[in-house]
Amino acid sequence: MSAHSEEDPELIEAAPTVLVAGADAAGQRLDQWLAASLGPDMSRSRVQMLIRQGAVRIDGKPADETRRKMTMGESVSVVMPEPEPAEPQGEDIPLDVLYEDDELIVVNKPAGLVVHPGAGNWTGTLVNALIHHCGDSLSGIGGVRRPGIVHRLDKETSGVMVVAKTDRAHKALSEAFADHGRTGDLERAYLALVWGIPQRPTGTVDAPLGRASDRVRRAVVPEGRDDARHAITHFAVRERFGEKQQEFATASLVECRLETGRTHQIRVHMAHIGHPVIGDPDYGQAFRTKSNRLPQPLKSGVQAFSRQALHAWLLAFRHPATHISMRFEAPFPRDMEELVAGFRKL
């Protein structure tokens, strides 16, 4: 569902559902009461999303707190936006195609592009671009919402991705990515610009990941926790910046390779060992003041860099049909290249 503002015409023009809080509602949380009042098909998470979208009003005023306590007699109106299409539609979004044949397509995904449709991003995704580019060849491969997708990159992470165009390719590539190259030919490598310089030139972070305090973020959690997922990241320092000039903040260019593939794995693991990815809005906020120690214009460049400096530079795999080993590399996008160049001048 696309995020709607209070003035979204789709919400304003739709007829609202109006409910009046009875005596039994008094003291209940708004999201709990609404979920129960709107019927069995309405989950609390869906209600919470509607509240955040401005689709819920209490006595004519937008409700902005899911946990607020209800009072008897309050009038609650809910506008249900029109349902999104069940299948993503093709959109003419430019693609940087590195390779393509009848079985698969390899692209260099730019930062800012979501891989597949989901809550808040039903359009404008890589999948929408691929459907337009590939036509019917992606239909039905790997699921309606994620046709052809066998792995993903975070929205603000750039780099190489492969997408299947046949069921054979989807099966073979999915198995390779699930194995993470342990027994096959899959090779994936990322470059991350991180704060500080790790004590060792190479290392391994073996720390389970689970949900943090919100729905999106992840954190290192105790191994015995119900949602704990095994996660291993191998890293190697490729370049060090500012090491001999102590008045400047230090940084490193680090290559990371995954032994497991968890959400935000590199970002969480590097932050866990005290070297968060520069620009990371979720896991690097505590280090943002380090940019104050940098000389201009690098200081301004770092402060203006609004995404994690993480790039999937290498992807190698065996072709699912020809069985030929294939290797693809993608150079830094311009914003990250300029940032690394600025640190090199230190």
Sequence and secondary structure as in RCSB ss.txt:
>XXXX:A:sequence
MSAHSEEDPELIEAAPTVLVAGADAAGQRLDQWLAASLGPDMSRSRVQMLIRQGAVRIDGKPADETRRKMTMGES
VSVVMPEPEPAEPQGEDIPLDVLYEDDELIVVNKPAGLVVHPGAGNWTGTLVNALIHHCGDSLSGIGGVRRPGIV
HRLDKETSGVMVVAKTDRAHKALSEAFADHGRTGDLERAYLALVWGIPQRPTGTVDAPLGRASDRVRRAVVPEGR
DDARHAITHFAVRERFGEKQQEFATASLVECRLETGRTHQIRVHMAHIGHPVIGDPDYGQAFRTKSNRLPQPLKS
GVQAFSRQALHAWLLAFRHPATHISMRFEAPFPRDMEELVAGFRKL
>XXXX:A:secstr
     TT HHHHHS  EEEE  GGGTT BHHHHHHHHT TT  HHHHHHHHHTT EEETTEE   TT B  TT E
EEE       SS         EEEE SSEEEEEE TT  SS BTTBSSSSHHHHHHHHHGGGGTTSS SSSTTBS
    TT EEEEEEESSHHHHHHHHHHHHHTTSSSS EEEEEEEEES  SSSEEEEE  EEE SSSS EEE  TTS
TT B  EEEEEEEEEESTT TTS  EEEEEEEESS  TTHHHHHHHHTT  BTT TTT GGGGGGGGGS TTHHH
HHHH  S  EEEEEEEEE TTT  EEEEE    HHHHHHHHHHHT 
